[in-house]
Amino acid sequence: MPNRQRLTRCVLQVDSVFGHVRSRREAAIRNRGPIRGPWALVIPLLLAPSSAGATNLKPEATQGFDQYIRLTEPRMEREMAPGGAFLWVDGLAEPRRGDVQARLQRGEEISERLRTADPSGRSATPGAMIHHWVGTIFIPGVTLQQVLAVVQDYDRHARDYAPEVTQSKTIEHKGDNFKIFYRLRKKKILTIILDANFDVHHHVLGPGREYSNSFSTRIAQVENAGEPDEHELPPGKDGGYLWRLNSYWRYFDSGRGVYVQCEAISLTRDIPTGLAWLIGPMVESVPRESLEFTLQSTRAAVLREAAQAGR
């Protein structure tokens, strides 16, 4: 009888543990909120970016990302052609367009996830994920040249976009083409440091309409940043937090202020099998939050510089 009672207690304890896990899982799925409590301790162990557990960027994933870009850029070119919807908001149907315009005028940042269809399936990225977002802000009372003076002053981006950009430098500048370096800081439970190089190309469409495209050329994860043993992991053989990043910027001077739009397409590691329900919302929120931060920081920097110039 004592043995049977001990067995019964064990079964009840196991059932209680699994019941607790099930309830936490169901709550996470329902709420999709920030991950707290014990799970915040589990996730870093699952995603720790040690070189021994590095995730390799597969050639097939790189090819899939490139294919996705090839499918997406023609749509952008049509939008910037005469008669096209230059800004994302311009292509919205009423009454949503009016609602979004009103929110932009009130100072809100508007972002939305995008996805380019690929019936062929050639843009598949095994072991990786494509994140595609567009965001827009309106900066009142400034000119296009005031906006570009901030956006193209890359040496000061470590100030204007802190704390996500900790170092910034113009490596080369020829006409409307730039080569720049950023040290990026990404924090979402873990703090990740990345050294990244970008090629940026600026274009003038006509009075009040300009755009620029930024393409990452190298991204390396930095281990032990700021310490004597600081070192980079080989690009593509790291934690997979950011492997590629293309940013497509558009600027429209309305005469009352400037609309700034950024469409960002990035490539990161995929979510480990079986963990999508737990960390999927967190992983997928990082690109959106980074885009929103970048646009809001741009507006703050432009308004600050305009106020100082007006003194």
N, C-alpha and C positions, 0 to 999 in steps of 0.2 A: 504493500500500500504506500509506504513512504516513497519508493521509487516512482510509482505511478503519479503521486502528487508532484514530485520534482519535475517529471516529464511534462505534466500539465502546465506547471508554472513557466517552464522554458518555452513551450508552444505559445502561451499567451504573451510572453515577452517579445518573441520574434514577431508575432502578429502585430503587436503594438508598434514595434519599430517600423515594419513595412507599412503599416497604416499611416504612421507619421510621414514617411517619405512620400506615400501616395498623396496625402493631403497637401503637402508642400508643393508637390509637382502640379496638382490641379489648381492650387491657388496662384502659382506663378503663371500658368497658362491663362487663367481668368484675368489676372490683374495686369500682366505685362509690365510690371513696375520695376523700380530699381531692385537689384538683388542685395539682400541684407542677411544678417545672421550667419549661421554656419556655412551657407552656400558661398558667402564672400571669402571664406577660408578655403573652400574646395576649389574654386575656379582658378586662383593663381597656381595651384598645384597642377591643374590640368593643362594650363597654358604657359607655364613657366618657360622663358625663352633661353634655356641653356643650350650651349652648342651641341651637347650630346643628344638633346632631343629636338634638334633643329628640323624644321619642315622644309623640304626641297620644293622649289618652284619648278614644276614640270614644263618641258618645252611645249607640250600640247596646250597647257594653260596659257602660256605666252602667245601662242598662235591663235588661240580662241579669243583672247583679249584684242589682239590686232585685228582680227576679223570683225569683232564687235565695233571697233572704232571705224573700220571701213564701211560698215553698214550705217553707222550713226552720222558721220560727218556730211554725207550728201543732204540729209534733212536740214542740217545747220546751214549749208550753203543756200538751200532754197529759201530759208527764212530770211537770210540777209540779202537776197536778190530784190530788185525793185518790186514793190507790191507784196513782199513777203511779210510775215508776222515777225518783225525784228526782235521783239521781246516775247518771252513765254506768255505773259499776261495778254498780249495782243491777240493771241490765237485762241483765247478762251471765249466760250459762248456766253451771251447774256442769260441770266442776270449775274452769273458768277464773275464775269469780267469786271463789272461795276463794283461788286463787293470787294474783289481783290484790290482794285485800284484805290478804293476808299481806305482799305486797311494799310496799303503802302503809304498813302498820304498821311495817315495817322502815325507813321513811324514804325510800323511792324515790318518784320522780315518774313517773307513768304517763301516756303520751300515745298517741293513735291518730288516724290520718287518717279523716275522715268524708267522705261524699258524699251529697247529696240527689238522688234520681232526678228527672228531668224528661223524661218521654216526649214532651212537646210541643216541646222544643227551644228554648223561648222564653228560657231562661236562658243561651243561648250568649253568649260575651263576645269578639267579634272583636278581635284585637290585644291581648287581656288574658287573665289567668289568675285563677281563683278558688282560694284555698287555704283548706281547712276542717279544723281540728284541734280536738281536745278533750284536756284534760290535767287531772289530779287529784293533789292531795297531801293528806296527813294531818298535822296539827300537834298533837302530843300535849300534854296537860296544860294547855291554854288554853281560854278560853271564846269564844263567838261575839263578845261585845262587845270582847274584846281584839283579835280579828282585825279587826273593823270599824274599831276605833280607828286601826289602821295603814292599812288599805285606803282609808279616807275622808280621811286626812290628806294631801291632794294636795300641799300646799305642801312636804312633806318627801319626796316621791317621788324628787326628784333625788338625795337621799342614799340612800334605801332601794333604789332600782333603778338606781344607777350601775353601770357606765358607759353603759347603754343610754338612760337618761333623764338629760340634763345640765341641764335647767331644768324646773321644774314650778310651777304657780300655779293657785290657785282664782280663777276670774274672777267667778263668781256662785254663791251657795248659798242656795237657798230650800227649806226642809223637807228632803225626801229627793231633791231634784234639784240637780245640780251642773253648772256649765260650767267646764271646766278647759283649761289650756294645757300642752303638753309640747314641749320641744325634744328630739328623739330622735336617737340616734346609732346607725347600723347599720354594722357592719363585717364584710365578707366579701370579702377581697382589697381591695376599695375601701372607703373610709369615706364614708358618706352621712349628711348632716345634714338632718333634716326638722322643720319647725314644724307642729304639729298641734293642732287644737282638737277637743274631745269634749263631747257631752252625756251625762250619766250619770244614770240613774234607779234609785233603790233601792226595794225592795219587801219587806214582811214577809208571809210566808205563814202563820206560826204559830210556836209555841214551838220555838226551835232551828232554824228553817228560814227563810232569807232569800235574796234574789237581787238582782242589779243588772245593768242593761244599759247598755253604753257604745257610743255611735255617733259615728264621726268626722264632723265637719261641715266641716272644711277641713284639707287637708294640702298643704304647699308645700315643695319641695326648696330648701335653702339652699346657695348657692354661696359659697365663700371665707369660711366661717363664722369669726368672730372677727377677720377682717381689716378694714381700712378700707373696702374695696370689697365687703363682705358684702352680698348681695342675694338675694331669693327669685326663683325661676323661677315663671312663671304656673302655678297649680294645674292639673294635667292636661296640661301641656306641658313635661315634664321627663324625667328618666331612667326614670320608671315604676316606681320601686322600691317605692312604696306609694301607692296612690290612694284606697283605702277600707279601713276597719277597723271591724268590729263585734265587740264582746267581750261574752259572756254569762256572768256569774259566778253561782255557787251556793254557799251556805254551809250546812253541816249540823253542829250541835253534838251529838255523840254522848254527851256526859257525861264522856267520857275524853279528849276533844280535839275538834278541828274539821276536817271535810273541806272542802277548798276546791277547786272545779272551775271551770275557765275554758274556754269554747268560743269559739274565735276564727275569724272568717271575714274574709278580706282579699282585696283585688284589686290585682294588680300587672300590669306589662307581660308580654306573652307572650314565650316564648323565641324568639329570631330563627330564621328558617327554616334548617334544616340543622345547627343547633348543639345540638339537644336531647341528642344522644348525649354531647356534651362538657360542657355546663354545666347540663343539666337537673337532675341530682341536687343540684348546688350550689344552684341557684335554689329548688328545692322544699324544701331543708333549712332555709332561712332562717326561714320562719314557725314551723316546729316548734321550732327552737332558741330563737327569741324567746319562744315560749310557755313552754318549759321554764325558761328563765332567769327569766321573770316569776314563775312559781309558786315556784321555789326561793328567789328573793329575798323573796317574800312570807313564806314560812316563816321565813327567817333574821331578817327584821325583826320579826316577831311574837314569836319566841322571845327575841330580844335585848331587846325592850321588856318582856316578861314577867319576864325575869331581873333587869332593872334595878328593876322595881316590887317585886320580892321581896326586895331588899336592905334 
